[in-house]
Amino acid sequence: MAERRVPPTETTIAARDWDGRDIEGESFERVLFSDVDFTEMRDTSGTFTECLFRGCKFNVSEHTEAAFLNCAFVRCSFFDATFTGCKLVGSAFSDCSFDLLKVRGGDWSFVGLTGAKLSGATFEETRLREADLGGAVCEKTTFQRVDLSGAWLRNANLRQADLRGSALPAEHLLTVDLKGAVIDLPQAMVVAEALGLDVRP
């Protein structure tokens, strides 16, 4: 996958405590957020465009119908954060932690999660088309009814992941560790065909 560029920023918000702050319909464009504490923030329909988040805490924050478009997250924490119906198209994550992350619905297409440690996170009915999950650690991660069409999964660890109802890119399945993963019958056909098996009734 192509290397993601860090968006250029024009203004900086540094070392602020936004713990518990409510953001409703606010917009930010090309802002560098450095060491900002967003813990327990409530974000409803906020829009962040080409912003850079460096060393920020999103712990226990709730984001509903919010947008993070072409943003970059570096060394950020998302412990028990919830994203519901959010759009993160084109955003990239580097050296972030995602313990107990919950994503419900929304569009995360083209997101960069290369090598991300997503063990225990939950994605439900989320669009992850052409997302980069190469080398990601997704052990016991839930991907239920997720659109992974065209996603880059090469060398990802999906041990004991729950993949039921998700669209899987067959072209990378031979490089993915799927030991103990939970799949449904239609997905079993996809896996069998990726292995070169001749499936017949």
Secondary structure, DSSP 8 states (H G I E B T S, - for coil): ---------SEEEES-B-TT-EEES-EEESEEEES-B-TT-EEES-EEES-EEES-B-TT-EEES-EEES-EEES-B-TT-EEES-B-TT-EEES-B-TT-EEESSB-TT-B-TT-B-TT-EEES-B-TT-B-TT-B-TT-EEES-B-TT-B-TT-B-TT-B-TT-B--GGGGGGSB-TT-B--HHHHHHHHHHTT-----
